[in-house]
Amino acid sequence: GNSVTQMEGPVTLSEEAFLTINCTYTATGYPSLFWYVQYPGEGLQLLLKATKADDKGSNKGFEATYRKETTSFHLEKGSVQVSDSAVYFCALSGHGSSNTGKLIFGQGTTLQVKP
Amino acid sequence: NAGVTQTPKFRILKIGQSMTLQCTQDMNHNYMYWYRQDPGMGLKLIYYSVGAGITDKGEVPNGYNVSRSTTEDFPLRLELAAPSQTSVYFCASSLPSNTGQYFGPGTRLTVT
């Protein structure tokens, strides 16, 4: 079945450091891929998405490219801020006429950015 | 536009009690979902609905029930609460296209 694997956390960085959070997936067909962010005590917010191979999703300085050849969707940001401290979830949704938008999530990666 | 709202925010139940978690969205989304989030884990789908009157099981439906009588509301019912149901519950909604889901703030439930 479909699954998502994220790098283990927590990830601790200094402010202005470069961020990469790895995400790989297993899926049949051509899923849509998402990154969600969860700030402490809050629900999940959609950060970015990509719906087909080679698409690049971007938002708030974060980027991720849909790589079908490596089944990956790694999240990157060139210069993190303290306010980026949160839990980041990679997720996929199936594709096709039977798609009901159900999301399959990775286990989440906690990012802590220190001043 | 309130988005997705959930009540209550927190609840403590005794083993064997029942309760309903409320979820309402005002975005006219057809699709709605219930997830649970356990510590250090991703979210797991409990039930989902693609429209009023239509519901289906997700990955972890045992011990839960849902109904969808209107587009806006998607309550989750816990019957005979068990300690294994201690979790944070999130409701979400979306359009039928793969544009992503909108999440509520969550309900933190403890069963003792």
Chai-1 contact restraints between the chains, C-beta under 6 A:
chainA,res_idxA,chainB,res_idxB,connection_type,confidence,min_distance_angstrom,max_distance_angstrom,comment,restraint_id
A,S32,B,N98,contact,1.0,0.0,6.0,A-B,restraint_1
A,F34,B,G100,contact,1.0,0.0,6.0,A-B,restraint_2
A,G43,B,F90,contact,1.0,0.0,6.0,A-B,restraint_3
A,G43,B,F103,contact,1.0,0.0,6.0,A-B,restraint_4
A,G43,B,G104,contact,1.0,0.0,6.0,A-B,restraint_5
A,G43,B,P105,contact,1.0,0.0,6.0,A-B,restraint_6
A,G43,B,G106,contact,1.0,0.0,6.0,A-B,restraint_7
A,L44,B,F103,contact,1.0,0.0,6.0,A-B,restraint_8
A,L46,B,G100,contact,1.0,0.0,6.0,A-B,restraint_9
A,K49,B,G100,contact,1.0,0.0,6.0,A-B,restraint_10
A,T51,B,N98,contact,1.0,0.0,6.0,A-B,restraint_11
A,S93,B,N98,contact,1.0,0.0,6.0,A-B,restraint_12
A,T100,B,V50,contact,1.0,0.0,6.0,A-B,restraint_13
A,G101,B,Y31,contact,1.0,0.0,6.0,A-B,restraint_14
A,G101,B,S94,contact,1.0,0.0,6.0,A-B,restraint_15
A,K102,B,L45,contact,1.0,0.0,6.0,A-B,restraint_16
A,F105,B,G42,contact,1.0,0.0,6.0,A-B,restraint_17
A,F105,B,L43,contact,1.0,0.0,6.0,A-B,restraint_18
A,G106,B,G42,contact,1.0,0.0,6.0,A-B,restraint_19
A,Q107,B,M41,contact,1.0,0.0,6.0,A-B,restraint_20
A,Q107,B,G42,contact,1.0,0.0,6.0,A-B,restraint_21
A,G108,B,G42,contact,1.0,0.0,6.0,A-B,restraint_22
